[in-house]
Amino acid sequence: MTDQIDQNADSGLSSDWEELKTELRLAWDSGDAFGSAFAWWFSCAEILHFERDGEPDSWCYSPGAAQEPEPDSYESDILREYESDLIERLGNLCSRVVDICKARGMDY
């Protein structure tokens, strides 16, 4: 599934995008692609929703009942270092991986 990361990434993007993809690869659980993609996607949504200008409507994100972000996670700590456009780009990539996992019956 990590091949999907490279296949969906534009080669002409900044070194920040390359760094962010490297962070994703390092944390990726190849035995649980759905869980890995979902965790990163959710963190992207939370950062954009609570700390930036908002997440894309297409993500259908809804914060939990507490209406506040989850306690800091590994993913969110990393994401805070990047601009919103890169976080959204990564979230879109993870969203596609989640959809692929669902289509293959790899979700839970």
LUMDO-835437 format. One record per atom (N, C-alpha, C): residue in three letters; atom name; x, y, z. Coordinates in pm, whole numbers. Layout:
<recs>
rec miti: ALA	vogu: CA	u: X	v: Y	w: Z $
...
</recs>
This chain:
<recs>
rec miti: MET	vogu: N	u: 82	v: -120	w: 0 $
rec miti: MET	vogu: CA	u: 0	v: 0	w: 0 $
rec miti: MET	vogu: C	u: 86	v: 126	w: 0 $
rec miti: THR	vogu: N	u: 210	v: 116	w: 52 $
rec miti: THR	vogu: CA	u: 294	v: 236	w: 52 $
rec miti: THR	vogu: C	u: 331	v: 276	w: -90 $
rec miti: ASP	vogu: N	u: 323	v: 185	w: -186 $
rec miti: ASP	vogu: CA	u: 344	v: 222	w: -326 $
rec miti: ASP	vogu: C	u: 242	v: 325	w: -370 $
rec miti: GLN	vogu: N	u: 122	v: 318	w: -312 $
rec miti: GLN	vogu: CA	u: 14	v: 413	w: -344 $
rec miti: GLN	vogu: C	u: 58	v: 555	w: -310 $
rec miti: ILE	vogu: N	u: 139	v: 569	w: -207 $
rec miti: ILE	vogu: CA	u: 186	v: 701	w: -166 $
rec miti: ILE	vogu: C	u: 265	v: 765	w: -280 $
rec miti: ASP	vogu: N	u: 356	v: 689	w: -337 $
rec miti: ASP	vogu: CA	u: 438	v: 742	w: -446 $
rec miti: ASP	vogu: C	u: 359	v: 759	w: -575 $
rec miti: GLN	vogu: N	u: 268	v: 668	w: -604 $
rec miti: GLN	vogu: CA	u: 192	v: 674	w: -728 $
rec miti: GLN	vogu: C	u: 100	v: 794	w: -732 $
rec miti: ASN	vogu: N	u: 51	v: 838	w: -618 $
rec miti: ASN	vogu: CA	u: -44	v: 948	w: -614 $
rec miti: ASN	vogu: C	u: 22	v: 1083	w: -587 $
rec miti: ALA	vogu: N	u: 152	v: 1084	w: -574 $
rec miti: ALA	vogu: CA	u: 221	v: 1208	w: -540 $
rec miti: ALA	vogu: C	u: 280	v: 1272	w: -666 $
rec miti: ASP	vogu: N	u: 268	v: 1402	w: -673 $
rec miti: ASP	vogu: CA	u: 328	v: 1476	w: -784 $
rec miti: ASP	vogu: C	u: 476	v: 1494	w: -757 $
rec miti: SER	vogu: N	u: 557	v: 1467	w: -857 $
rec miti: SER	vogu: CA	u: 702	v: 1477	w: -839 $
rec miti: SER	vogu: C	u: 752	v: 1620	w: -833 $
rec miti: GLY	vogu: N	u: 675	v: 1716	w: -880 $
rec miti: GLY	vogu: CA	u: 720	v: 1853	w: -884 $
rec miti: GLY	vogu: C	u: 692	v: 1933	w: -758 $
rec miti: LEU	vogu: N	u: 657	v: 1868	w: -650 $
rec miti: LEU	vogu: CA	u: 623	v: 1940	w: -527 $
rec miti: LEU	vogu: C	u: 747	v: 1968	w: -444 $
rec miti: SER	vogu: N	u: 729	v: 2045	w: -341 $
rec miti: SER	vogu: CA	u: 838	v: 2090	w: -256 $
rec miti: SER	vogu: C	u: 904	v: 1979	w: -177 $
rec miti: SER	vogu: N	u: 1019	v: 2012	w: -122 $
rec miti: SER	vogu: CA	u: 1088	v: 1916	w: -36 $
rec miti: SER	vogu: C	u: 1007	v: 1890	w: 91 $
rec miti: ASP	vogu: N	u: 923	v: 1987	w: 132 $
rec miti: ASP	vogu: CA	u: 835	v: 1962	w: 247 $
rec miti: ASP	vogu: C	u: 741	v: 1846	w: 220 $
rec miti: TRP	vogu: N	u: 690	v: 1838	w: 98 $
rec miti: TRP	vogu: CA	u: 602	v: 1727	w: 61 $
rec miti: TRP	vogu: C	u: 678	v: 1595	w: 69 $
rec miti: GLU	vogu: N	u: 802	v: 1594	w: 22 $
rec miti: GLU	vogu: CA	u: 884	v: 1473	w: 29 $
rec miti: GLU	vogu: C	u: 909	v: 1434	w: 174 $
rec miti: GLU	vogu: N	u: 936	v: 1532	w: 259 $
rec miti: GLU	vogu: CA	u: 956	v: 1505	w: 402 $
rec miti: GLU	vogu: C	u: 831	v: 1447	w: 466 $
rec miti: LEU	vogu: N	u: 717	v: 1504	w: 431 $
rec miti: LEU	vogu: CA	u: 591	v: 1457	w: 488 $
rec miti: LEU	vogu: C	u: 560	v: 1314	w: 444 $
rec miti: LYS	vogu: N	u: 586	v: 1284	w: 318 $
rec miti: LYS	vogu: CA	u: 567	v: 1146	w: 270 $
rec miti: LYS	vogu: C	u: 662	v: 1050	w: 343 $
rec miti: THR	vogu: N	u: 783	v: 1096	w: 370 $
rec miti: THR	vogu: CA	u: 878	v: 1012	w: 443 $
rec miti: THR	vogu: C	u: 826	v: 983	w: 584 $
rec miti: GLU	vogu: N	u: 772	v: 1084	w: 650 $
rec miti: GLU	vogu: CA	u: 712	v: 1063	w: 783 $
rec miti: GLU	vogu: C	u: 600	v: 960	w: 777 $
rec miti: LEU	vogu: N	u: 518	v: 970	w: 675 $
rec miti: LEU	vogu: CA	u: 408	v: 874	w: 658 $
rec miti: LEU	vogu: C	u: 463	v: 733	w: 639 $
rec miti: ARG	vogu: N	u: 562	v: 719	w: 553 $
rec miti: ARG	vogu: CA	u: 622	v: 586	w: 529 $
rec miti: ARG	vogu: C	u: 681	v: 527	w: 655 $
rec miti: LEU	vogu: N	u: 750	v: 610	w: 734 $
rec miti: LEU	vogu: CA	u: 813	v: 560	w: 856 $
rec miti: LEU	vogu: C	u: 712	v: 509	w: 958 $
rec miti: ALA	vogu: N	u: 597	v: 572	w: 962 $
rec miti: ALA	vogu: CA	u: 494	v: 535	w: 1059 $
rec miti: ALA	vogu: C	u: 395	v: 432	w: 1006 $
rec miti: TRP	vogu: N	u: 405	v: 399	w: 878 $
rec miti: TRP	vogu: CA	u: 307	v: 313	w: 812 $
rec miti: TRP	vogu: C	u: 314	v: 171	w: 867 $
rec miti: ASP	vogu: N	u: 199	v: 115	w: 902 $
rec miti: ASP	vogu: CA	u: 187	v: -24	w: 946 $
rec miti: ASP	vogu: C	u: 141	v: -105	w: 826 $
rec miti: SER	vogu: N	u: 232	v: -175	w: 763 $
rec miti: SER	vogu: CA	u: 198	v: -249	w: 641 $
rec miti: SER	vogu: C	u: 97	v: -359	w: 667 $
rec miti: GLY	vogu: N	u: 83	v: -402	w: 791 $
rec miti: GLY	vogu: CA	u: -17	v: -502	w: 824 $
rec miti: GLY	vogu: C	u: -155	v: -443	w: 847 $
rec miti: ASP	vogu: N	u: -163	v: -312	w: 851 $
rec miti: ASP	vogu: CA	u: -291	v: -243	w: 875 $
rec miti: ASP	vogu: C	u: -296	v: -114	w: 795 $
rec miti: ALA	vogu: N	u: -302	v: -128	w: 664 $
rec miti: ALA	vogu: CA	u: -305	v: -11	w: 578 $
rec miti: ALA	vogu: C	u: -426	v: 76	w: 608 $
rec miti: PHE	vogu: N	u: -541	v: 13	w: 632 $
rec miti: PHE	vogu: CA	u: -662	v: 89	w: 662 $
rec miti: PHE	vogu: C	u: -642	v: 174	w: 788 $
rec miti: GLY	vogu: N	u: -592	v: 114	w: 894 $
rec miti: GLY	vogu: CA	u: -571	v: 185	w: 1020 $
rec miti: GLY	vogu: C	u: -469	v: 297	w: 1007 $
rec miti: SER	vogu: N	u: -361	v: 269	w: 934 $
rec miti: SER	vogu: CA	u: -258	v: 372	w: 914 $
rec miti: SER	vogu: C	u: -314	v: 491	w: 838 $
rec miti: ALA	vogu: N	u: -379	v: 463	w: 726 $
rec miti: ALA	vogu: CA	u: -434	v: 571	w: 644 $
rec miti: ALA	vogu: C	u: -541	v: 647	w: 720 $
rec miti: PHE	vogu: N	u: -626	v: 575	w: 791 $
rec miti: PHE	vogu: CA	u: -734	v: 641	w: 864 $
rec miti: PHE	vogu: C	u: -679	v: 730	w: 975 $
rec miti: ALA	vogu: N	u: -577	v: 684	w: 1048 $
rec miti: ALA	vogu: CA	u: -520	v: 763	w: 1157 $
rec miti: ALA	vogu: C	u: -461	v: 893	w: 1104 $
rec miti: TRP	vogu: N	u: -387	v: 886	w: 994 $
rec miti: TRP	vogu: CA	u: -328	v: 1007	w: 935 $
rec miti: TRP	vogu: C	u: -437	v: 1099	w: 880 $
rec miti: TRP	vogu: N	u: -535	v: 1042	w: 813 $
rec miti: TRP	vogu: CA	u: -644	v: 1121	w: 756 $
rec miti: TRP	vogu: C	u: -719	v: 1196	w: 867 $
rec miti: PHE	vogu: N	u: -752	v: 1124	w: 974 $
rec miti: PHE	vogu: CA	u: -824	v: 1184	w: 1085 $
rec miti: PHE	vogu: C	u: -742	v: 1296	w: 1148 $
rec miti: SER	vogu: N	u: -612	v: 1275	w: 1164 $
rec miti: SER	vogu: CA	u: -527	v: 1380	w: 1220 $
rec miti: SER	vogu: C	u: -521	v: 1502	w: 1127 $
rec miti: CYS	vogu: N	u: -515	v: 1477	w: 998 $
rec miti: CYS	vogu: CA	u: -519	v: 1588	w: 902 $
rec miti: CYS	vogu: C	u: -647	v: 1669	w: 920 $
rec miti: ALA	vogu: N	u: -759	v: 1599	w: 930 $
rec miti: ALA	vogu: CA	u: -889	v: 1666	w: 945 $
rec miti: ALA	vogu: C	u: -894	v: 1746	w: 1075 $
rec miti: GLU	vogu: N	u: -846	v: 1688	w: 1182 $
rec miti: GLU	vogu: CA	u: -849	v: 1760	w: 1311 $
rec miti: GLU	vogu: C	u: -763	v: 1886	w: 1307 $
rec miti: ILE	vogu: N	u: -643	v: 1874	w: 1257 $
rec miti: ILE	vogu: CA	u: -554	v: 1991	w: 1250 $
rec miti: ILE	vogu: C	u: -619	v: 2101	w: 1167 $
rec miti: LEU	vogu: N	u: -670	v: 2064	w: 1050 $
rec miti: LEU	vogu: CA	u: -732	v: 2165	w: 964 $
rec miti: LEU	vogu: C	u: -859	v: 2223	w: 1026 $
rec miti: HIS	vogu: N	u: -938	v: 2140	w: 1092 $
rec miti: HIS	vogu: CA	u: -1065	v: 2184	w: 1151 $
rec miti: HIS	vogu: C	u: -1043	v: 2276	w: 1272 $
rec miti: PHE	vogu: N	u: -957	v: 2234	w: 1363 $
rec miti: PHE	vogu: CA	u: -942	v: 2306	w: 1490 $
rec miti: PHE	vogu: C	u: -833	v: 2412	w: 1490 $
rec miti: GLU	vogu: N	u: -732	v: 2397	w: 1405 $
rec miti: GLU	vogu: CA	u: -617	v: 2486	w: 1415 $
rec miti: GLU	vogu: C	u: -591	v: 2569	w: 1289 $
rec miti: ARG	vogu: N	u: -662	v: 2537	w: 1182 $
rec miti: ARG	vogu: CA	u: -639	v: 2608	w: 1055 $
rec miti: ARG	vogu: C	u: -773	v: 2657	w: 1001 $
rec miti: ASP	vogu: N	u: -784	v: 2670	w: 870 $
rec miti: ASP	vogu: CA	u: -903	v: 2729	w: 807 $
rec miti: ASP	vogu: C	u: -1014	v: 2630	w: 777 $
rec miti: GLY	vogu: N	u: -1001	v: 2506	w: 819 $
rec miti: GLY	vogu: CA	u: -1106	v: 2408	w: 797 $
rec miti: GLY	vogu: C	u: -1065	v: 2302	w: 696 $
rec miti: GLU	vogu: N	u: -1130	v: 2189	w: 706 $
rec miti: GLU	vogu: CA	u: -1103	v: 2075	w: 621 $
rec miti: GLU	vogu: C	u: -1196	v: 2075	w: 500 $
rec miti: PRO	vogu: N	u: -1161	v: 2003	w: 394 $
rec miti: PRO	vogu: CA	u: -1250	v: 1996	w: 278 $
rec miti: PRO	vogu: C	u: -1385	v: 1931	w: 313 $
rec miti: ASP	vogu: N	u: -1492	v: 1985	w: 260 $
rec miti: ASP	vogu: CA	u: -1625	v: 1928	w: 284 $
rec miti: ASP	vogu: C	u: -1633	v: 1783	w: 238 $
rec miti: SER	vogu: N	u: -1559	v: 1750	w: 133 $
rec miti: SER	vogu: CA	u: -1565	v: 1614	w: 78 $
rec miti: SER	vogu: C	u: -1517	v: 1509	w: 177 $
rec miti: TRP	vogu: N	u: -1446	v: 1549	w: 280 $
rec miti: TRP	vogu: CA	u: -1399	v: 1453	w: 380 $
rec miti: TRP	vogu: C	u: -1511	v: 1412	w: 476 $
rec miti: CYS	vogu: N	u: -1617	v: 1491	w: 482 $
rec miti: CYS	vogu: CA	u: -1731	v: 1462	w: 572 $
rec miti: CYS	vogu: C	u: -1685	v: 1444	w: 716 $
rec miti: TYR	vogu: N	u: -1590	v: 1525	w: 758 $
rec miti: TYR	vogu: CA	u: -1537	v: 1517	w: 895 $
rec miti: TYR	vogu: C	u: -1635	v: 1580	w: 992 $
rec miti: SER	vogu: N	u: -1653	v: 1515	w: 1104 $
rec miti: SER	vogu: CA	u: -1733	v: 1570	w: 1212 $
rec miti: SER	vogu: C	u: -1659	v: 1545	w: 1342 $
rec miti: PRO	vogu: N	u: -1626	v: 1651	w: 1417 $
rec miti: PRO	vogu: CA	u: -1554	v: 1630	w: 1542 $
rec miti: PRO	vogu: C	u: -1639	v: 1553	w: 1642 $
rec miti: GLY	vogu: N	u: -1574	v: 1493	w: 1737 $
rec miti: GLY	vogu: CA	u: -1643	v: 1417	w: 1840 $
rec miti: GLY	vogu: C	u: -1734	v: 1503	w: 1925 $
rec miti: ALA	vogu: N	u: -1805	v: 1440	w: 2015 $
rec miti: ALA	vogu: CA	u: -1903	v: 1508	w: 2099 $
rec miti: ALA	vogu: C	u: -1839	v: 1618	w: 2184 $
rec miti: ALA	vogu: N	u: -1714	v: 1602	w: 2219 $
rec miti: ALA	vogu: CA	u: -1645	v: 1701	w: 2302 $
rec miti: ALA	vogu: C	u: -1619	v: 1831	w: 2225 $
rec miti: GLN	vogu: N	u: -1630	v: 1827	w: 2092 $
rec miti: GLN	vogu: CA	u: -1604	v: 1944	w: 2008 $
rec miti: GLN	vogu: C	u: -1466	v: 2004	w: 2033 $
rec miti: GLU	vogu: N	u: -1371	v: 1918	w: 2057 $
rec miti: GLU	vogu: CA	u: -1232	v: 1960	w: 2071 $
rec miti: GLU	vogu: C	u: -1144	v: 1848	w: 2017 $
rec miti: PRO	vogu: N	u: -1022	v: 1880	w: 1981 $
rec miti: PRO	vogu: CA	u: -936	v: 1777	w: 1924 $
rec miti: PRO	vogu: C	u: -900	v: 1669	w: 2025 $
rec miti: GLU	vogu: N	u: -870	v: 1552	w: 1972 $
rec miti: GLU	vogu: CA	u: -820	v: 1444	w: 2056 $
rec miti: GLU	vogu: C	u: -686	v: 1487	w: 2115 $
rec miti: PRO	vogu: N	u: -646	v: 1424	w: 2225 $
rec miti: PRO	vogu: CA	u: -512	v: 1456	w: 2277 $
rec miti: PRO	vogu: C	u: -407	v: 1435	w: 2168 $
rec miti: ASP	vogu: N	u: -297	v: 1504	w: 2182 $
rec miti: ASP	vogu: CA	u: -192	v: 1498	w: 2080 $
rec miti: ASP	vogu: C	u: -158	v: 1354	w: 2043 $
rec miti: SER	vogu: N	u: -142	v: 1335	w: 1915 $
rec miti: SER	vogu: CA	u: -102	v: 1205	w: 1863 $
rec miti: SER	vogu: C	u: 30	v: 1222	w: 1790 $
rec miti: TYR	vogu: N	u: 94	v: 1113	w: 1762 $
rec miti: TYR	vogu: CA	u: 218	v: 1115	w: 1685 $
rec miti: TYR	vogu: C	u: 196	v: 1189	w: 1554 $
rec miti: GLU	vogu: N	u: 87	v: 1154	w: 1485 $
rec miti: GLU	vogu: CA	u: 58	v: 1214	w: 1355 $
rec miti: GLU	vogu: C	u: 35	v: 1365	w: 1365 $
rec miti: SER	vogu: N	u: -45	v: 1407	w: 1461 $
rec miti: SER	vogu: CA	u: -76	v: 1550	w: 1471 $
rec miti: SER	vogu: C	u: 48	v: 1631	w: 1511 $
rec miti: ASP	vogu: N	u: 134	v: 1574	w: 1593 $
rec miti: ASP	vogu: CA	u: 257	v: 1645	w: 1629 $
rec miti: ASP	vogu: C	u: 342	v: 1672	w: 1505 $
rec miti: ILE	vogu: N	u: 349	v: 1577	w: 1415 $
rec miti: ILE	vogu: CA	u: 424	v: 1594	w: 1291 $
rec miti: ILE	vogu: C	u: 354	v: 1693	w: 1198 $
rec miti: LEU	vogu: N	u: 223	v: 1677	w: 1182 $
rec miti: LEU	vogu: CA	u: 148	v: 1760	w: 1087 $
rec miti: LEU	vogu: C	u: 153	v: 1908	w: 1120 $
rec miti: ARG	vogu: N	u: 160	v: 1941	w: 1246 $
rec miti: ARG	vogu: CA	u: 163	v: 2083	w: 1286 $
rec miti: ARG	vogu: C	u: 283	v: 2158	w: 1228 $
rec miti: GLU	vogu: N	u: 384	v: 2087	w: 1186 $
rec miti: GLU	vogu: CA	u: 504	v: 2149	w: 1131 $
rec miti: GLU	vogu: C	u: 486	v: 2192	w: 985 $
rec miti: TYR	vogu: N	u: 374	v: 2155	w: 922 $
rec miti: TYR	vogu: CA	u: 357	v: 2177	w: 779 $
rec miti: TYR	vogu: C	u: 243	v: 2274	w: 749 $
rec miti: GLU	vogu: N	u: 250	v: 2332	w: 630 $
rec miti: GLU	vogu: CA	u: 147	v: 2425	w: 583 $
rec miti: GLU	vogu: C	u: 16	v: 2349	w: 556 $
rec miti: SER	vogu: N	u: -92	v: 2423	w: 563 $
rec miti: SER	vogu: CA	u: -225	v: 2365	w: 545 $
rec miti: SER	vogu: C	u: -242	v: 2294	w: 411 $
rec miti: ASP	vogu: N	u: -185	v: 2349	w: 304 $
rec miti: ASP	vogu: CA	u: -204	v: 2287	w: 173 $
rec miti: ASP	vogu: C	u: -140	v: 2148	w: 167 $
rec miti: LEU	vogu: N	u: -28	v: 2129	w: 237 $
rec miti: LEU	vogu: CA	u: 35	v: 1997	w: 239 $
rec miti: LEU	vogu: C	u: -44	v: 1900	w: 327 $
rec miti: ILE	vogu: N	u: -99	v: 1951	w: 435 $
rec miti: ILE	vogu: CA	u: -182	v: 1866	w: 521 $
rec miti: ILE	vogu: C	u: -305	v: 1820	w: 444 $
rec miti: GLU	vogu: N	u: -366	v: 1911	w: 371 $
rec miti: GLU	vogu: CA	u: -483	v: 1874	w: 291 $
rec miti: GLU	vogu: C	u: -445	v: 1774	w: 182 $
rec miti: ARG	vogu: N	u: -330	v: 1793	w: 119 $
rec miti: ARG	vogu: CA	u: -284	v: 1701	w: 15 $
rec miti: ARG	vogu: C	u: -263	v: 1562	w: 73 $
rec miti: LEU	vogu: N	u: -200	v: 1556	w: 191 $
rec miti: LEU	vogu: CA	u: -180	v: 1426	w: 255 $
rec miti: LEU	vogu: C	u: -314	v: 1365	w: 295 $
rec miti: GLY	vogu: N	u: -404	v: 1446	w: 346 $
rec miti: GLY	vogu: CA	u: -537	v: 1395	w: 382 $
rec miti: GLY	vogu: C	u: -610	v: 1338	w: 261 $
rec miti: ASN	vogu: N	u: -599	v: 1406	w: 147 $
rec miti: ASN	vogu: CA	u: -662	v: 1354	w: 25 $
rec miti: ASN	vogu: C	u: -600	v: 1221	w: -17 $
rec miti: LEU	vogu: N	u: -470	v: 1211	w: -4 $
rec miti: LEU	vogu: CA	u: -402	v: 1085	w: -36 $
rec miti: LEU	vogu: C	u: -449	v: 973	w: 57 $
rec miti: CYS	vogu: N	u: -454	v: 1001	w: 186 $
rec miti: CYS	vogu: CA	u: -499	v: 901	w: 283 $
rec miti: CYS	vogu: C	u: -645	v: 864	w: 261 $
rec miti: SER	vogu: N	u: -725	v: 960	w: 223 $
rec miti: SER	vogu: CA	u: -865	v: 933	w: 192 $
rec miti: SER	vogu: C	u: -877	v: 832	w: 78 $
rec miti: ARG	vogu: N	u: -795	v: 848	w: -24 $
rec miti: ARG	vogu: CA	u: -796	v: 753	w: -137 $
rec miti: ARG	vogu: C	u: -753	v: 614	w: -92 $
rec miti: VAL	vogu: N	u: -651	v: 608	w: -6 $
rec miti: VAL	vogu: CA	u: -606	v: 478	w: 44 $
rec miti: VAL	vogu: C	u: -717	v: 412	w: 127 $
rec miti: VAL	vogu: N	u: -786	v: 489	w: 209 $
rec miti: VAL	vogu: CA	u: -899	v: 435	w: 287 $
rec miti: VAL	vogu: C	u: -1004	v: 378	w: 192 $
rec miti: ASP	vogu: N	u: -1036	v: 451	w: 86 $
rec miti: ASP	vogu: CA	u: -1135	v: 403	w: -12 $
rec miti: ASP	vogu: C	u: -1089	v: 273	w: -79 $
rec miti: ILE	vogu: N	u: -960	v: 265	w: -111 $
rec miti: ILE	vogu: CA	u: -906	v: 143	w: -171 $
rec miti: ILE	vogu: C	u: -918	v: 26	w: -74 $
rec miti: CYS	vogu: N	u: -884	v: 51	w: 51 $
rec miti: CYS	vogu: CA	u: -894	v: -54	w: 154 $
rec miti: CYS	vogu: C	u: -1038	v: -102	w: 169 $
rec miti: LYS	vogu: N	u: -1133	v: -10	w: 169 $
rec miti: LYS	vogu: CA	u: -1273	v: -48	w: 178 $
rec miti: LYS	vogu: C	u: -1315	v: -132	w: 60 $
rec miti: ALA	vogu: N	u: -1273	v: -92	w: -60 $
rec miti: ALA	vogu: CA	u: -1308	v: -168	w: -181 $
rec miti: ALA	vogu: C	u: -1250	v: -308	w: -179 $
rec miti: ARG	vogu: N	u: -1136	v: -325	w: -113 $
rec miti: ARG	vogu: CA	u: -1070	v: -456	w: -105 $
rec miti: ARG	vogu: C	u: -1111	v: -536	w: 18 $
rec miti: GLY	vogu: N	u: -1203	v: -481	w: 98 $
rec miti: GLY	vogu: CA	u: -1247	v: -549	w: 218 $
rec miti: GLY	vogu: C	u: -1144	v: -547	w: 330 $
rec miti: MET	vogu: N	u: -1056	v: -450	w: 328 $
rec miti: MET	vogu: CA	u: -950	v: -440	w: 427 $
rec miti: MET	vogu: C	u: -985	v: -346	w: 543 $
rec miti: ASP	vogu: N	u: -1109	v: -299	w: 546 $
rec miti: ASP	vogu: CA	u: -1151	v: -209	w: 653 $
rec miti: ASP	vogu: C	u: -1210	v: -289	w: 768 $
rec miti: TYR	vogu: N	u: -1240	v: -220	w: 876 $
rec miti: TYR	vogu: CA	u: -1301	v: -285	w: 992 $
rec miti: TYR	vogu: C	u: -1389	v: -189	w: 1065 $
</recs>
